[in-house]
């Protein structure tokens, strides 16, 4: 993007604003499935995965919300 001229050409498409949210949902689903398999062996690791996934989801939501506020 740094090689493009200033203006609209330098901006990413509108759908790219939801990319962090989509990645977060995918990671959360993977962590949820992984923690459900691990829960029977080690409860602390499963809980750590769940808490980390929740924290990342919340921070990604704040990032997306703040980006939308900056644009509009």
N, C-alpha and C positions, 0 to 999 in steps of 0.2 A: 504494500500500500504506500510505502514511502516514495516510490518512483512515480506515482500518479500525480497529475496536477491537482491543485486545490479545487475544492468545490464538491459537487455531487459525485463525481467519478471516484473520489477518494473514500466515500462512505460505503460501508458494507450494505448488502441488501437488508430490507426490513426484517425478514424472518431470522436473520442472524442474531437478533437481540434475544431470541428464545433459545439459542444454542446452549448457554450454561444451564438453563432449566432442564432441557432435554438430557443433557449429560448427567445432571444430578439425579434425575428420575431413574436413569439406567443404572447408575452406581448404587442408588438406594435399593433397587430391586435385587441387584446382585448381592449386596450386603445382607439384605433380609433373608434371601434364600440360603446364603452361606451361614449366617448366624443360626438359622433354624436347624441346619445339619450339625453344627458344632455344639449347639446347646446341650445335647445329651452328654457330651464328653467334657466340656469346659464351659461352665456358665459365665465366668468372668470375661472370657474372650468374646462370647456371643453378646454380652451386654455392652462391652466396649465397642464392638462393631455397630450395634444399634444406636448407641449414643453418638458416635462419630458420624454415622449416616444422617441422623436427625440434625446435628449441628451443621453439617455441610449443606443440607437441604435448606435450612433456615438462612444461612449466609448467602446462598445462591439466590434465594427469593429476595432478600434485601438488595443484592446487587442488581437484579433485574428491575426491581421496583425503583431504585435510585436512578438507574439509567433511563428508564421511561420518564421519570420526573425531569431529568436534565434535558431530554429531547423536547418535551412538550411545555 
